[in-house]
Amino acid sequence: MLRTMIVGSLPRPTWLVPSGEMYVQWKLDGMSLTEGQDDAVLLALTDQREAGLDIVTDGEQRRRHYIWGFVEGLDGIDFKQLAKISTRGGRYGNQLDAARVVGPLKRRNSIVRDDVRFLKQHTDKPIKVTLPGPMTTADTLADEYYRDRRTLAGELAKLLNEEAHELVEAGADIVQFDEPCFNIYLDEVEKWGIRALEDAVKGIKAKTAVHICYGYGVGIVLKWKTKNTDWSHYWRTLPLLRTSAVDMISVECAASGVDPAVLAEAKGKDLMVGVIDVGTEEVETPEKVAARIRAALRYVDPDRLYPCTDCGLIPRSRATARGKMKALAAGAAIVRAELNAQR
Ligand code: ZN
């Protein structure tokens, strides 16, 4: 019970990307890039093992960006001539460079299967692999071909499903889809977002998960969060997910104003509960983490509760990321000991 893991990403070493930057070109290329990424994955594994986490990821060390890492492996997309689009419902007020969908989407071959094999070879712990969710991916592309968000998400779901099946064959124990847009387009989630997600997880012989958050712990998002007063989004999405085919749901609870009582709306599902704020360099004490876990335990059974980070740790310094992972494992250990003592 109370098995710990991170949402997915960890900061990347400075030999791969300039310090602190998220959306950049790699510093290396060719074989040097492969070796540099292999080394970064091994360090990410070491950090998670030393922290004492129960389920591990590759820290998304091979991905330039959580969406682009997948769509760069697809045909039908122009990555050279980008278009400026408003994403995430304009919530964060910025326009982003987006790759353009210019033809039918096709997956040339496996995109991250070899990455999963590498990870599996280097750890005995259960591994989690992350893919972008169909709705969020569709929201990040400039669609000049399908010209319909739902159709585009449906096409992406098929390709993500093919990929996910191959990742399970390669050893993935959990396949997680990242869908921050499930906290934004609530009507569309109900109309077709859940369906697209279910198409993406169809027939997968491993645990499937969906990560829903209020965005990365970066400046533009933090600015929105400090002004936001409406945290009711999960009250609509969790009841929809409760009857869906997805096994696990990741909910941001540490840095948002989300009331943990909403977790009861997903009764029967496994819940990854965010107890680590990824938007600050301040490392939580294990006691603080334990208090957040206890608050969630009022609504979730301990064998269904997976203490987790709110979102990816990529924007943090490496030292802070290590500290936060240690606090996560230590906080869970405190509560686990309390529960065992009560038995
Ligand atoms: Zn997130």
Boltz pocket constraint, residues with backbone or C-beta under 6 A from the ligand:
constraints:
  - pocket:
      binder: B
      contacts: [[A, 7], [A, 180], [A, 211], [A, 212], [A, 213], [A, 214], [A, 215], [A, 216], [A, 310], [A, 311], [A, 312]]
      max_distance: 6.0
